[in-house]
């Protein structure tokens, strides 16, 4: 599902204008990005927890040339899904079977 598809689904289910929904989704994502960039943990109850994680420098290999290269240390994001989200996903699979 793309962001536009998400916006359409939300606008229909919540009876909102599409432009309003797109602005709300964009604003939400912007705030989450800014909080993660500051190193803050973002908790969305019923969905999951976004946590910034420091990844150490490591050596990898270029697949084309076979030469080793260094991937510098950086910050990544980890999503830990809530129990409710995991349950909803698993119930959806069981219903489809």
MDAnalysis code that builds the backbone (N, CA, C; Angstrom):
import MDAnalysis as mda
import numpy as np

u = mda.Universe.empty(291, n_residues=97, atom_resindex=np.repeat(np.arange(97), 3), trajectory=True)
u.add_TopologyAttr("name", ["N", "CA", "C"] * 97)
u.add_TopologyAttr("resid", np.arange(1, 98))
u.add_TopologyAttr("resname", ["UNK", "UNK", "UNK", "UNK", "UNK", "UNK", "UNK", "UNK", "UNK", "UNK", "UNK", "UNK", "UNK", "UNK", "UNK", "UNK", "UNK", "UNK", "UNK", "UNK", "UNK", "UNK", "UNK", "UNK", "UNK", "UNK", "UNK", "UNK", "UNK", "UNK", "UNK", "UNK", "UNK", "UNK", "UNK", "UNK", "UNK", "UNK", "UNK", "UNK", "UNK", "UNK", "UNK", "UNK", "UNK", "UNK", "UNK", "UNK", "UNK", "UNK", "UNK", "UNK", "UNK", "UNK", "UNK", "UNK", "UNK", "UNK", "UNK", "UNK", "UNK", "UNK", "UNK", "UNK", "UNK", "UNK", "UNK", "UNK", "UNK", "UNK", "UNK", "UNK", "UNK", "UNK", "UNK", "UNK", "UNK", "UNK", "UNK", "UNK", "UNK", "UNK", "UNK", "UNK", "UNK", "UNK", "UNK", "UNK", "UNK", "UNK", "UNK", "UNK", "UNK", "UNK", "UNK", "UNK", "UNK"])
u.atoms.positions = np.array([
    [0.855, -1.175, 0.000],
    [0.000, 0.000, 0.000],
    [0.898, 1.235, 0.000],
    [0.604, 2.157, -0.882],
    [1.368, 3.393, -0.949],
    [0.722, 4.448, -0.056],
    [1.415, 5.574, 0.103],
    [0.875, 6.654, 0.933],
    [-0.424, 7.188, 0.334],
    [-0.494, 7.295, -0.983],
    [-1.719, 7.774, -1.624],
    [-2.877, 6.802, -1.426],
    [-2.602, 5.515, -1.522],
    [-3.649, 4.516, -1.281],
    [-4.114, 4.574, 0.175],
    [-3.172, 4.737, 1.088],
    [-3.511, 4.880, 2.498],
    [-4.406, 6.095, 2.712],
    [-4.045, 7.214, 2.103],
    [-4.841, 8.435, 2.248],
    [-6.251, 8.233, 1.705],
    [-6.373, 7.562, 0.566],
    [-7.706, 7.306, 0.010],
    [-8.540, 6.438, 0.947],
    [-7.936, 5.389, 1.478],
    [-8.657, 4.483, 2.388],
    [-9.129, 5.229, 3.636],
    [-8.229, 6.038, 4.221],
    [-8.579, 6.780, 5.432],
    [-9.652, 7.817, 5.130],
    [-9.534, 8.509, 4.013],
    [-10.518, 9.547, 3.689],
    [-11.906, 8.947, 3.487],
    [-11.981, 7.776, 2.890],
    [-13.275, 7.121, 2.693],
    [-13.827, 6.611, 4.023],
    [-12.995, 5.931, 4.809],
    [-13.483, 5.339, 6.057],
    [-13.846, 6.381, 7.105],
    [-13.151, 7.528, 7.105],
    [-13.416, 8.563, 8.105],
    [-14.235, 9.724, 7.546],
    [-14.654, 9.599, 6.271],
    [-15.472, 10.624, 5.615],
    [-14.821, 12.008, 5.669],
    [-13.549, 12.065, 5.233],
    [-12.791, 13.310, 5.187],
    [-12.422, 13.615, 3.741],
    [-12.106, 14.875, 3.475],
    [-11.606, 15.233, 2.151],
    [-10.225, 14.628, 1.975],
    [-9.940, 14.210, 0.756],
    [-8.652, 13.580, 0.462],
    [-7.493, 14.521, 0.768],
    [-7.619, 15.794, 0.431],
    [-6.528, 16.743, 0.669],
    [-6.253, 16.905, 2.162],
    [-7.299, 16.910, 2.976],
    [-7.141, 17.010, 4.431],
    [-6.429, 15.778, 4.973],
    [-6.811, 14.624, 4.458],
    [-6.209, 13.369, 4.905],
    [-4.735, 13.311, 4.531],
    [-4.402, 13.732, 3.323],
    [-3.001, 13.727, 2.883],
    [-2.172, 14.647, 3.770],
    [-2.699, 15.834, 4.086],
    [-1.979, 16.763, 4.958],
    [-1.776, 16.163, 6.344],
    [-2.788, 15.471, 6.869],
    [-2.678, 14.854, 8.195],
    [-1.626, 13.749, 8.196],
    [-1.624, 12.928, 7.166],
    [-0.638, 11.844, 7.082],
    [0.768, 12.416, 6.931],
    [0.918, 13.417, 6.053],
    [2.231, 14.049, 5.871],
    [2.729, 14.673, 7.175],
    [1.841, 15.346, 7.892],
    [2.220, 15.967, 9.158],
    [2.629, 14.934, 10.192],
    [1.880, 13.842, 10.262],
    [2.200, 12.776, 11.212],
    [3.565, 12.181, 10.920],
    [3.816, 11.883, 9.655],
    [5.108, 11.298, 9.278],
    [6.254, 12.268, 9.533],
    [6.031, 13.562, 9.274],
    [7.068, 14.569, 9.523],
    [7.429, 14.620, 11.000],
    [6.421, 14.616, 11.873],
    [6.668, 14.677, 13.319],
    [7.414, 13.423, 13.785],
    [7.039, 12.269, 13.259],
    [7.736, 11.026, 13.627],
    [9.194, 11.090, 13.187],
    [9.447, 11.538, 11.946],
    [10.824, 11.658, 11.448],
    [11.649, 12.602, 12.308],
    [11.073, 13.746, 12.661],
    [11.803, 14.724, 13.465],
    [12.135, 14.166, 14.846],
    [11.194, 13.460, 15.454],
    [11.444, 12.883, 16.776],
    [12.547, 11.831, 16.706],
    [12.514, 10.977, 15.684],
    [13.547, 9.955, 15.532],
    [14.903, 10.590, 15.248],
    [14.927, 11.667, 14.467],
    [16.182, 12.358, 14.177],
    [16.800, 12.938, 15.443],
    [15.965, 13.319, 16.414],
    [16.459, 13.828, 17.699],
    [16.890, 12.704, 18.630],
    [16.650, 11.458, 18.236],
    [17.007, 10.323, 19.071],
    [15.906, 9.895, 20.017],
    [14.706, 10.417, 19.832],
    [13.582, 10.076, 20.706],
    [12.916, 8.786, 20.232],
    [12.320, 8.069, 21.169],
    [11.541, 6.876, 20.876],
    [10.109, 7.317, 20.618],
    [9.479, 6.770, 19.560],
    [8.104, 7.116, 19.224],
    [7.231, 5.893, 19.482],
    [6.251, 6.036, 20.380],
    [5.354, 4.937, 20.731],
    [3.966, 5.272, 20.206],
    [3.430, 4.396, 19.370],
    [2.062, 4.531, 18.890],
    [1.303, 3.326, 19.435],
    [0.524, 3.577, 20.466],
    [-0.186, 2.509, 21.151],
    [-1.088, 1.755, 20.174],
    [-1.008, 0.446, 20.214],
    [-1.795, -0.387, 19.322],
    [-1.111, -0.653, 17.989],
    [0.003, 0.013, 17.723],
    [0.730, -0.190, 16.470],
    [2.144, -0.683, 16.725],
    [2.933, 0.110, 17.454],
    [4.293, -0.319, 17.723],
    [5.162, 0.811, 18.242],
    [6.443, 0.507, 18.428],
    [7.417, 1.453, 18.956],
    [8.557, 1.596, 17.966],
    [8.804, 2.843, 17.532],
    [9.929, 3.153, 16.659],
    [11.086, 3.583, 17.549],
    [12.242, 2.936, 17.396],
    [13.403, 3.239, 18.211],
    [14.609, 3.490, 17.316],
    [15.303, 4.624, 17.489],
    [16.543, 4.823, 16.737],
    [17.630, 3.899, 17.290],
    [18.386, 3.279, 16.397],
    [19.404, 2.304, 16.789],
    [20.721, 2.664, 16.113],
    [21.797, 2.705, 16.894],
    [23.126, 2.968, 16.347],
    [23.674, 1.668, 15.745],
    [24.118, 1.739, 14.495],
    [24.693, 0.590, 13.809],
    [26.192, 0.847, 13.658],
    [27.001, -0.108, 14.099],
    [28.458, 0.042, 14.078],
    [29.008, -0.061, 12.655],
    [30.194, 0.487, 12.467],
    [30.888, 0.376, 11.188],
    [31.197, -1.086, 10.929],
    [31.108, -1.493, 9.646],
    [31.406, -2.883, 9.328],
    [31.991, -2.985, 7.932],
    [32.610, -4.113, 7.679],
    [33.194, -4.373, 6.377],
    [32.255, -5.273, 5.593],
    [32.034, -4.914, 4.330],
    [31.184, -5.716, 3.440],
    [31.965, -5.979, 2.164],
    [31.336, -6.611, 1.206],
    [32.008, -6.928, -0.037],
    [31.151, -6.432, -1.200],
    [31.807, -5.777, -2.161],
    [31.138, -5.332, -3.377],
    [30.843, -6.573, -4.219],
    [29.577, -6.815, -4.544],
    [29.207, -8.030, -5.267],
    [29.796, -8.083, -6.678],
    [29.895, -6.941, -7.335],
    [30.392, -6.926, -8.712],
    [31.892, -7.168, -8.789],
    [32.663, -6.464, -7.940],
    [34.123, -6.542, -8.027],
    [34.729, -7.518, -7.027],
    [34.011, -7.818, -5.964],
    [34.546, -8.700, -4.934],
    [35.458, -7.985, -3.950],
    [35.658, -6.688, -4.143],
    [36.535, -5.930, -3.255],
    [35.814, -5.587, -1.955],
    [36.539, -5.604, -0.838],
    [35.919, -5.215, 0.431],
    [35.683, -3.710, 0.482],
    [34.631, -3.307, 1.166],
    [34.356, -1.893, 1.371],
    [33.823, -1.701, 2.779],
    [33.996, -0.495, 3.284],
    [33.596, -0.194, 4.657],
    [32.261, 0.540, 4.638],
    [31.302, 0.003, 5.391],
    [30.018, 0.685, 5.575],
    [30.144, 1.476, 6.866],
    [30.061, 2.797, 6.805],
    [30.284, 3.618, 8.007],
    [29.184, 3.429, 9.048],
    [29.516, 3.790, 10.269],
    [28.537, 3.741, 11.355],
    [27.409, 4.714, 11.024],
    [26.188, 4.337, 11.374],
    [25.039, 5.180, 11.095],
    [23.900, 4.845, 12.055],
    [22.852, 5.633, 11.989],
    [21.673, 5.388, 12.808],
    [20.576, 4.817, 11.926],
    [19.935, 3.778, 12.401],
    [18.821, 3.163, 11.697],
    [17.605, 3.204, 12.620],
    [16.484, 2.687, 12.154],
    [15.264, 2.682, 12.960],
    [14.761, 1.257, 13.078],
    [14.348, 0.892, 14.281],
    [13.790, -0.424, 14.536],
    [12.326, -0.236, 14.917],
    [11.437, -1.048, 14.336],
    [10.026, -1.033, 14.711],
    [9.725, -2.308, 15.468],
    [9.253, -2.152, 16.677],
    [8.808, -3.301, 17.458],
    [7.294, -3.263, 17.451],
    [6.679, -4.215, 16.778],
    [5.225, -4.249, 16.627],
    [4.564, -4.537, 17.962],
    [3.413, -3.907, 18.187],
    [2.668, -4.143, 19.424],
    [1.970, -5.503, 19.357],
    [1.562, -5.998, 20.498],
    [0.849, -7.261, 20.551],
    [-0.446, -7.187, 19.755],
    [-1.111, -6.028, 19.817],
    [-2.368, -5.854, 19.090],
    [-2.156, -5.957, 17.583],
    [-1.081, -5.355, 17.083],
    [-0.785, -5.402, 15.656],
    [-0.458, -6.826, 15.228],
    [0.365, -7.506, 15.982],
    [0.733, -8.885, 15.655],
    [-0.506, -9.771, 15.661],
    [-1.366, -9.587, 16.643],
    [-2.591, -10.375, 16.732],
    [-3.494, -10.109, 15.527],
    [-3.641, -8.834, 15.151],
    [-4.486, -8.478, 14.006],
    [-3.946, -9.081, 12.711],
    [-2.627, -9.051, 12.548],
    [-2.015, -9.631, 11.341],
    [-2.244, -11.145, 11.297],
    [-2.043, -11.805, 12.409],
    [-2.218, -13.252, 12.458],
    [-3.661, -13.667, 12.304],
    [-4.595, -12.897, 12.849],
    [-6.014, -13.205, 12.682],
    [-6.416, -13.036, 11.229],
    [-5.839, -12.050, 10.553],
    [-6.122, -11.839, 9.134],
    [-5.672, -13.007, 8.294],
    [-4.529, -13.598, 8.631],
    [-4.032, -14.760, 7.880],
    [-4.900, -15.968, 8.143],
    [-5.331, -16.156, 9.394],
    [-6.164, -17.305, 9.726],
    [-7.525, -17.200, 9.046],
    [-8.061, -15.980, 8.934],
    [-9.364, -15.790, 8.293],
    [-9.274, -16.096, 6.798],
    [-8.113, -15.835, 6.194],
    [-7.929, -16.059, 4.767],
    [-7.765, -17.542, 4.440],
    [-7.352, -18.337, 5.409],
    [-7.132, -19.772, 5.136],
    [-8.376, -20.525, 5.036],
])
